[in-house]
Amino acid sequence: MELEINKINITEENAAEHAALLAELIALSAEWASEGSCAGYYPNDASEYFDKELYIASADGKTVGYALGHIKVLEEKTSYNAVGEKAFELDELFVTAAFRGQGIARALFRFAENDVRGRVDVIGLTAATKHYKQLLKLYIEELGMSFNHALLVKRTERVGAGSK
């Protein structure tokens, strides 16, 4: 397998010239949503790829994954940043099922990390998945991120829940 990763800049103005790629990205997003691994994840439409930091993984000429994020100035101090620092927030990182386990997600992240290095102070992400062990292994053990906080949820069976 010959893996290639590229950064692509898609805007509303140049969307027509990237129509084929957008169709592939939308299909990958729909595949991700159909897996049901992320509560509340819905398939993207084309506009969600506009004006973002977008990295495409291709294997033998076929789009097999992507990383999508944005850069913003942080407005609140937290345990890991100061006010005014710039952050790259990784919104999505997806590899199609047939190509998982081959280091593509790691390669996408490293490519994005190298691209934003020098432009941001911190890289962050919020993740939601049923596959949290794989997620933690990738981001903490393999990519060197630190665990900052978690939101854990357990649903209860409240008596009279059907009425308000």
N, C-alpha and C positions, 0 to 999 in steps of 0.2 A: 504494500500500500504506500502510495506517495501522498503524504499529507502536506497541504499548503494552507497557510493562514495569512489572511490579508485584512487590512482595515479598509472599510468602505464608508464613504460619506454619502448618505442618502438624504435629500431634502425634498420638500414638496415640489420645488422647481425642477429637479432632475429625476423625479420618481419614474417618469416614463422610460427613461433610458435604463433604469434598473428594474423594469417590470418583471422580467423572468426571475431575477434574484428575489424580489419581494414575494413572488408567488411561492418560491421554495421556502422562504422564511416563514410565511404564513402557514404553509403545510407542516413545517416542523413544529411551529407553535401549536397547531391543532393536534398533532401527534402527542405533544407533551400534555396538553389538556386532557386528551382521551385516556392517558395513563392513570389519571386520578391520584397522582402522587403528591400533589400540592393542593391543599384545600383552598378553594376560591380562585385557583388559576383559571383564566379564560384565554382562549386563543387571541392573539394579537391581530389587529388590522394593520394595513400598510402604514398608517400615520404614526404608529408607535415605534417605527424604526427611523423616523425623520429626525435629523439634527441630534443624533446620539453618537456616542462612541460605539461603533459596531465592528465586530471582528467576526470573520467568516472562516470556518474550517472546511476545506474541500479535500476529498480523497478521490484520486483518479478522476478529477473534473466534476465530481458530484458534491453538492453542499450537504455536509453531514452534521454540522453543528454551528453554533454561534454564541457569542458573548455580547451582551448589550448593557450599556450603562450610561451614566451621565456625570459630569463634573459640576460641583456646586460649592459655593462658599458657605461654610458652616456658621450658623447664627447663634448657636447655643453651646456653652461649655459642657463637656461630658467628661467621663473618666478617661477618655482616650483622645480628646482633641481640645483645642482652644478656639475661642471665637475668632473668626476671620481666616481660619485655615481652609485650604481647599481639599475637597475629598472627591475621589472617584467612587461613586456608588454603583456597584455591579447589580443591575436589576435582574438579569437573566443569564444563565449559562446552561446550554442544552446541547446534548449530543444524542443523535438518533440511536435507538436501541441496538440496531445491528452493528454499530461502531463503538459501543461502550467497552470499557476495559482495555483500551488500546492507548491510553494516555492523551486522548484528544482534549478532554476537559482541562487537564493540567496544562497542556500546550496552549490552549486558548487563553487561560488565565495568565500564564507567563508572558504571552505576547501582549496582552492588554496591560499587564503590569509594566512591562518595559516601555510600552507606548506612552503611558501616563506619567512615568517616572520623570521627575523634574518639573512637572506641571501641577502635581498635587502633593499634599503632606501625608495623606492617609488613604487607604483603600478600605472600603467597608461594604458589607452586604447584609441583608436581612433575608433569611431563608426559611421556607416552609416546606416540609416534606415528610412523608411517612418513612422515608429511608434515611433517617437522621444519622445512623452509624456510618453509612457511606459518605454522607455529607461532611460529618466531622472528620473522618479519615482524610478526605480530599483536602478540605480547607485548612485544617490544623496540622495534621501529620505531614502531608505532602507539600502543602503550599506555604506553611509557616505563619499562618494567621493566628491570632490569639482569640480565645473565647472570651467575650465580654459580658454578654447577658443572654437570658433565654426567657421566653414566655411559654409556660406549660399550661395546658388546658385539659380539664376533665369535665365532661358533660354529666349532669345528674338527671335523675328522673323526678322532677318536681311535681308534686300532687297538684292537680288543677292547671297544669301548664298550658292546656288548650284554651283557657279563658284568661282574659286580661282584666 
